[in-house]
């Protein structure tokens, strides 16, 4: 019971901010002596501190308490194909250190070593020691499999699907006792947008990330949905049988025979051999570049295609509309099953919702009974990192109880 009281008091301070003992008692339903004992325990173990006295109301000024944000720290890591992003945050989620660097590594071992060394640098730059980190959450493309130590379906990171690489990464990051979790990046994107971005307060949502690869994070009733094996949202593996366009031709046909042939060949292979999967082949970054070049555009990246479309180039606009129709095909499949309230578009391509959302809605209207709202993510390239920090905080706020000995003390009362 004593531990529960401490938890109630601490949660009140973390959720609603600083308060006096009478305020906490009134809002939690606990007696003032019970709140006083809980605050004493929490303060002795560094989880709560005083910030002054309240001068409001009659009588003697009451002591004001707040949850101690520096009672522990968390680390978020985003391992992308082109960049590695790291952030260190306190227990309030405030970022105290940030490090971004290019990902130029061509082997899994080099990438593990670099991530570990970069995390150490970020922690040190915040003036912290490794043991100050309570939880670390890493976002990666693919499906992490803790049983085998393998990250499945991560073809865009050289060597990253090697058996045992996940165990090496966790061991490298847990050296000072940090709890380490490796999560799919699209899942963390969904968590980040739900916690701080475009999906704040939305109960059922889909986060579709499109860039070098393509992925999807799903939240149902505000909770991350991973599926039975952690592979929910791996839409790169969907067979690609596109929606009809308004003109009656399939999206695949309008995108050019080279893409269609590639998708057909890939779809016939076993799941394990697909590199990349059918939808990724048809709708990720390289597909946009190939379609633009087939139309006669001299472009180096998908970013160039969207820039030209915004400038009014008719060929680029057609490529963008075809891309939107391909993405609508993907969204239609998940909409029929989950009926999401919101589709959040993220990633280097998905972030162009101003050009993609309207043609996606038109294509969906011909296919599904209810078209969900489609919006751009608000967090941009920081969405995965924000989701990693939010996830790590959920773990860290529990673990600091153990680290500071509160459960043992509570058991003695």
C-alpha positions in Angstrom: 0.0 0.0 0.0 2.8 2.4 0.8 4.3 1.9 -2.7 0.9 2.5 -4.2 0.6 5.8 -2.3 4.0 6.9 -3.5 3.0 6.0 -7.1 -0.2 8.0 -6.9 1.6 11.1 -5.5 4.4 10.9 -8.0 2.0 10.4 -10.9 0.1 13.4 -9.8 3.2 15.5 -9.8 4.4 14.2 -13.1 1.1 14.6 -14.9 -0.2 17.9 -13.6 2.9 19.7 -12.3 4.0 21.1 -9.0 1.5 21.1 -6.1 1.2 21.4 -2.3 0.5 18.6 0.1 -3.2 19.7 0.6 -3.7 19.9 -3.2 -2.3 16.4 -3.8 -4.5 15.1 -1.0 -7.6 16.7 -2.5 -6.9 15.4 -6.0 -5.8 11.9 -5.1 -8.2 11.2 -2.3 -5.4 10.3 0.1 -5.2 11.7 3.6 -2.8 14.5 4.3 -0.6 12.3 6.6 -0.5 9.7 3.9 0.5 12.2 1.3 3.1 13.7 3.7 4.7 10.2 4.3 4.8 9.5 0.5 6.4 12.9 -0.2 9.0 12.3 2.5 9.9 8.9 1.0 10.0 10.3 -2.5 12.1 13.3 -1.5 14.6 11.2 0.5 15.2 9.1 -2.7 15.6 12.0 -5.0 12.3 11.6 -6.9 10.6 14.7 -5.5 12.0 18.0 -4.5 10.6 21.3 -3.0 10.4 24.4 -5.1 9.3 27.0 -2.5 6.2 27.9 -0.7 2.7 28.8 -1.8 1.5 32.2 -0.6 -2.1 31.7 -1.8 -4.9 31.2 0.7 -5.2 31.9 4.4 -2.9 30.5 7.1 0.7 29.4 6.9 2.3 29.1 3.4 2.4 25.5 2.2 5.5 23.8 0.7 5.3 23.2 -3.0 6.6 19.9 -4.5 7.6 18.8 -8.0 8.7 15.6 -9.5 12.5 15.7 -9.9 13.2 15.7 -13.6 16.9 14.8 -13.1 16.2 11.6 -11.0 17.0 9.7 -14.2 17.6 10.2 -17.9 16.7 8.4 -21.1 18.3 8.0 -24.5 16.5 7.8 -27.8 18.2 6.6 -31.0 17.0 6.7 -34.6 19.1 4.6 -36.9 18.2 5.6 -40.5 19.7 4.8 -43.8 21.2 8.2 -44.2 21.5 9.5 -40.6 21.9 8.5 -37.0 20.0 10.7 -34.5 20.5 10.6 -30.8 18.8 12.5 -28.0 19.2 12.5 -24.2 16.2 13.6 -22.1 15.3 14.0 -18.4 12.2 12.4 -16.9 10.1 15.3 -18.0 11.1 14.6 -21.6 13.2 17.8 -21.9 16.1 17.2 -24.3 19.4 17.9 -22.6 21.7 16.7 -25.4 21.4 16.0 -29.1 23.7 14.5 -31.7 23.1 13.9 -35.4 25.6 12.4 -37.8 25.6 10.8 -41.3 25.2 7.1 -41.6 28.0 6.1 -44.0 28.7 2.7 -42.5 28.8 -0.4 -44.7 28.8 -3.1 -42.1 26.6 -4.0 -39.1 29.6 -4.2 -36.7 30.8 -0.7 -37.6 27.2 0.6 -37.2 26.8 -1.0 -33.8 30.2 0.4 -32.6 29.3 3.9 -33.9 25.9 4.0 -32.3 27.4 2.9 -29.0 30.2 5.5 -29.2 27.8 8.3 -30.3 25.5 7.5 -27.4 28.4 7.8 -25.0 29.4 11.2 -26.5 25.8 12.5 -26.2 25.5 11.4 -22.6 28.8 12.9 -21.7 27.9 16.2 -23.5 24.9 16.4 -21.2 27.2 16.3 -18.2 26.0 12.8 -17.3 27.7 9.5 -16.5 26.5 6.2 -18.2 24.8 5.0 -15.0 22.6 8.1 -15.1 20.8 6.6 -18.1 17.8 4.5 -17.0 16.3 3.4 -20.3 17.4 3.5 -24.0 15.1 3.0 -26.9 16.4 2.4 -30.4 14.4 2.8 -33.6 15.5 0.8 -36.6 14.0 -0.2 -40.0 12.7 -3.8 -40.1 11.3 -6.2 -37.5 13.5 -6.8 -34.4 13.5 -10.4 -33.3 14.9 -10.7 -29.8 14.8 -14.5 -29.8 17.4 -14.8 -32.6 19.0 -11.4 -32.3 18.1 -10.7 -35.9 16.5 -7.6 -37.5 14.3 -9.0 -40.3 13.3 -6.9 -43.4 16.0 -4.2 -43.2 17.6 -4.4 -46.6 18.5 -0.7 -46.7 21.1 -1.1 -43.9 24.1 -3.2 -45.1 24.6 -6.3 -42.9 21.8 -5.3 -40.5 19.9 -8.6 -41.1 22.9 -10.6 -39.8 21.9 -13.0 -37.1 23.0 -11.8 -33.7 23.4 -8.1 -34.5 20.5 -7.2 -32.3 22.2 -8.9 -29.3 25.4 -7.0 -30.1 23.6 -3.7 -30.2 21.7 -4.3 -26.9 24.9 -5.4 -25.2 26.8 -2.4 -26.4 24.1 0.0 -25.1 23.3 -1.7 -21.8 26.9 -1.7 -20.5 26.1 0.7 -17.6 22.8 -1.0 -16.7 20.4 0.9 -19.0 17.2 -1.0 -20.0 17.5 -1.3 -23.8 14.6 -1.8 -26.2 14.9 -1.9 -30.0 11.7 -1.0 -31.9 10.6 -0.7 -35.5 11.1 2.9 -36.6 7.6 3.3 -38.1 6.1 2.2 -34.8 8.1 4.8 -33.0 7.0 7.4 -35.6 3.4 6.6 -34.7 4.2 6.9 -31.0 6.0 10.2 -31.5 3.2 11.8 -33.5 0.6 10.5 -31.0 2.6 11.9 -28.0 3.7 15.3 -29.4 2.5 15.7 -33.0 -0.3 15.4 -35.5 -2.1 12.5 -33.8 -2.3 14.0 -30.3 -5.3 12.4 -28.6 -6.3 10.2 -31.6 -7.3 6.7 -30.5 -7.0 4.7 -33.7 -4.3 5.9 -36.2 -2.0 4.8 -38.9 1.4 6.4 -39.5 2.6 5.7 -43.0 6.3 6.4 -43.5 7.6 6.6 -47.1 11.2 7.4 -48.0 14.1 5.1 -48.9 11.8 2.3 -47.7 8.2 2.1 -46.7 6.6 1.2 -43.3 3.6 1.6 -41.1 3.0 2.1 -37.4 -0.4 1.3 -35.9 -2.0 2.6 -32.7 -5.2 1.0 -31.5 -7.0 2.7 -28.6 -3.9 4.8 -28.1 -1.6 1.8 -27.8 1.0 0.5 -30.2 -0.1 -2.6 -32.1 2.8 -4.9 -33.0 0.9 -8.1 -33.8 1.7 -11.6 -32.7 5.3 -11.5 -33.9 6.1 -7.8 -34.0 5.6 -7.6 -37.7 2.3 -5.6 -37.9 2.6 -2.8 -40.4 5.3 -4.5 -42.5 3.4 -3.3 -45.6 6.5 -3.6 -47.9 5.5 -7.3 -48.1 2.0 -6.6 -49.4 1.3 -8.0 -52.9 1.0 -5.0 -55.2 -2.3 -5.1 -57.1 -3.1 -1.4 -57.5 -6.3 0.5 -57.4 -8.0 1.6 -60.6 -7.4 5.3 -61.4 -10.2 7.6 -62.3 -9.4 7.0 -66.0 -9.8 3.3 -65.6 -6.2 2.3 -65.9 -4.3 0.7 -63.1 -1.7 2.7 -61.2 0.9 0.1 -62.0 0.2 0.5 -65.7 0.3 4.3 -65.6 3.6 4.2 -63.7 5.4 2.4 -66.5 6.2 -1.3 -67.4 9.6 -1.4 -65.7 8.0 -0.9 -62.3 5.2 -3.3 -63.0 7.5 -6.0 -64.2 9.7 -5.6 -61.2 6.8 -5.8 -58.8 5.4 -8.9 -60.5 8.7 -10.7 -60.4 9.2 -9.8 -56.7 5.7 -10.8 -55.7 6.2 -14.3 -57.0 9.2 -14.9 -54.8 9.2 -16.2 -51.2 8.7 -13.7 -48.5 12.2 -14.3 -47.2 13.7 -13.6 -50.6 12.0 -10.3 -51.2 14.5 -7.5 -51.3 12.7 -5.1 -51.2 9.1 -6.2 -51.0 6.5 -5.5 -53.7 5.0 -2.3 -52.3 8.5 -0.9 -51.5 9.5 -1.6 -55.0 6.5 0.2 -56.4 6.1 3.1 -54.0 9.3 4.0 -52.1 11.9 6.6 -53.1 13.6 4.9 -55.9 10.3 4.1 -57.6 9.4 7.8 -57.7 12.8 8.6 -59.2 12.5 5.8 -61.8 9.0 7.0 -62.8 10.1 10.6 -63.2 13.1 9.6 -65.3 10.8 7.4 -67.5 8.7 10.6 -68.1 11.8 12.4 -69.3 12.7 14.3 -66.2 16.4 14.6 -65.2 16.1 14.1 -61.4 18.5 12.8 -58.8 16.1 12.2 -56.0 12.4 12.0 -55.1 12.9 15.5 -53.5 13.6 16.9 -56.9 10.4 15.4 -58.3 8.2 17.0 -55.6 10.1 20.3 -56.0 9.3 20.3 -59.7 5.6 19.4 -59.1 5.3 22.4 -56.7 6.8 24.6 -59.5 4.0 23.5 -61.8 5.8 20.8 -64.0 3.1 18.7 -65.5 5.2 15.5 -65.8 6.3 15.7 -62.2 2.7 16.4 -61.1 1.6 13.2 -62.9 4.3 11.2 -61.1 3.3 12.6 -57.8 -0.4 11.7 -58.5 0.6 8.2 -59.4 2.6 7.9 -56.2 -0.4 9.1 -54.2 -2.6 6.5 -55.9 -0.1 3.7 -55.0 -0.1 4.9 -51.4 -3.9 4.9 -51.4 -3.8 1.3 -52.4 -1.7 0.6 -49.3 -4.0 2.7 -47.0 -7.1 1.1 -48.4 -5.9 -2.4 -47.2 -5.3 -1.2 -43.7 -8.4 1.0 -43.6 -10.7 -1.9 -44.4 -9.3 -3.8 -41.4 -8.7 -1.1 -38.7 -11.0 1.8 -39.8 -8.4 4.4 -38.5 -9.5 7.9 -37.6 -6.3 9.4 -39.0 -3.6 8.6 -41.5 -0.3 10.5 -40.7 2.2 10.7 -43.6 5.8 10.8 -42.7 9.3 10.2 -44.2 11.0 12.0 -46.9 8.2 11.3 -49.4 5.3 11.0 -47.0 6.1 14.5 -45.6 4.8 16.0 -48.9 1.2 15.6 -47.8 0.2 18.9 -49.4 0.7 17.2 -52.7 -0.3 13.7 -51.8 -3.3 13.9 -49.6 -5.9 15.1 -52.1 -5.2 12.5 -54.8 -5.0 9.8 -52.0 -8.5 10.8 -50.8 -9.9 10.7 -54.3 -8.5 7.2 -54.9 -9.7 6.0 -51.5 -13.2 7.4 -52.0 -13.7 4.9 -54.8 -12.7 2.0 -52.7 -13.5 2.3 -49.0 -16.8 3.3 -47.3 -15.2 5.9 -45.0 -12.1 7.9 -46.0 -10.0 8.7 -42.9 -8.4 12.1 -42.5 -4.9 12.3 -44.1 -2.4 14.7 -42.7 1.3 15.4 -42.7 3.3 14.5 -39.6 4.2 17.5 -37.5 7.5 16.2 -36.2 9.3 15.7 -39.5 12.6 13.9 -39.2 12.4 13.9 -35.4 9.3 11.7 -35.3 11.1 8.4 -34.6 13.4 10.1 -32.0 10.3 11.6 -30.3 8.7 8.2 -30.2 11.9 6.6 -28.8 12.1 9.2 -26.0 8.3 8.8 -25.2 8.7 5.0 -25.0 11.8 5.2 -22.9 10.2 7.6 -20.5 7.4 5.1 -19.9 9.9 2.5 -18.8 12.3 4.8 -16.9 9.6 6.3 -14.7 9.0 2.8 -13.3 12.6 1.8 -13.1 13.7 4.7 -11.0 11.6 3.3 -8.2 13.8 0.1 -8.2 17.1 2.0 -8.8 16.4 4.4 -5.9 15.3 1.5 -3.5 11.8 2.7 -3.0 10.2 -0.7 -3.5 12.4 -2.2 -0.8 11.7 0.7 1.6 8.0 0.5 0.9 8.0 -3.2 1.6 9.4 -2.5 5.1 6.5 -0.2 6.0 
